[in-house]
Amino acid sequence: MSDTTQAMATRIDGKAAAEALRARIATEAARLTARHGTIAGLAVVLVGEDPASQVYVRNKAAATRAAGLASFEHRLPATTTEAELLALVASLNRDPDIDGILVQLPLPAGISAAAVTAAIDPAKDVDGFHPVNAGRLWGDGGGLVPCTPQGCMILLRGARDRLAGANAVVLGRSQIVGKPMAALLLGADCTVTVAHSRSRDLPALCRSADILVAAVGRPEMVRGDWIRPGATVIDVGINRVATADGRSRLVGDVAYAEAATVAGAITPVPGGVGPMTIACLLRNTLIAAARRRGWSEPDL
Ligand code: GUN
């Protein structure tokens, strides 16, 4: 082998990690059900007929049942008013059989996602989007953590010996991924930079990263020469792009083939972060159930 031969990055297998986590959740759920005689329950609410949301909701319900948890699905017409949705959320908040509530986003025009999110009991907010949970994430913790960033952290811990002291760059500042991701990395003693569309010299910022988390929703924006040699790259992007033969395929925010020749470890798309999100939703449901019902916290 010549000196110029480049070792390929380790491919971080999110599908396998998610399957392992789901197996641990199923074991814990069975243990808790055997001990307490009840089953943790997740309510998923879908308003309208958005095709992608219908697939997500179906997958969430199937995964919930497969883990041995109870799934409650509420499908409401696109004509539902905000008041009607808030009334459903209030009844789910009161329902002792419901441990987790997820209202699928986006919501139809005319319904405020912020108002609905704020109406969910923070103890049942398995998305971790409620302002109380967002605040706890930046404070002393103890709240419910958004699923996708939590999944990224589990993959990172599996891929790296140490997080403390690493330079971490998060590309993207969304409420759902970028901001909570930055909080979790800071909590793990990384030195964190949050970069976004107005940041100057993104390639140079990215090259400073021992850990790069890309969550901008722009297909293959991060090129191979943006990557620090040996870096750990977590690609949260899921972008559908047209192919030459008139079909389409999924790509991440990172140009995988280029980046894999430079990075130390990298998540593929699909099969990286994506499968972790639903697994972490089930994890949050079990954690919420344990806290609300006074069970010992599951080891997940
Ligand atoms: N729509 C797309 N992803 C999500 C998610 O993680 N939670 C909710 N509630 N809606 C979504």
Boltz pocket constraint, residues with backbone or C-beta under 6 A from the ligand:
constraints:
  - pocket:
      binder: B
      contacts: [[A, 102], [A, 103], [A, 104], [A, 105], [A, 106], [A, 127], [A, 147]]
      max_distance: 6.0
